[in-house]
Amino acid sequence: MAPVRVHADRAAATLELEWPDGHVTFYDFETLRWLCPCAYCRGEAGIPGWLDSNPQLTSIQMQLTDLALVGTYALQPTWADGHHTGFYTFARLREECPCPADTERRQKERAAHGDHAGQRRLG
């Protein structure tokens, strides 16, 4: 499901996504950077990624300089430090919505499945 509206407010450091069902998702840029799905940040082939080291993000690493649409399925942010390899799928951006209702829903789903590994720092 693709959003019907995408708005990056650089001054407020927020990304707003409005979904066809009327739900609106807000990400602050720090949380968005923590969600980066690229191999460098998340790791691959069993090797932990950079974000797994729980780094202290700098203001440059959380400053959005560009936001590109990738086909009809994802967004590709470019950060002021030059990082631009993460494709944030719309499905993931909707699933990881940080609003209280979605956060509670995820916690209940994890508790029902006994999954505590899904908990992580998002900013």
Summary of the structure (lengths in Angstrom):
residues: 123
radius of gyration: 14.6
end to end distance: 25.4
largest distance: 40.1
contacts: 310
relative contact order: 0.18
helix: 30%
strand: 28%
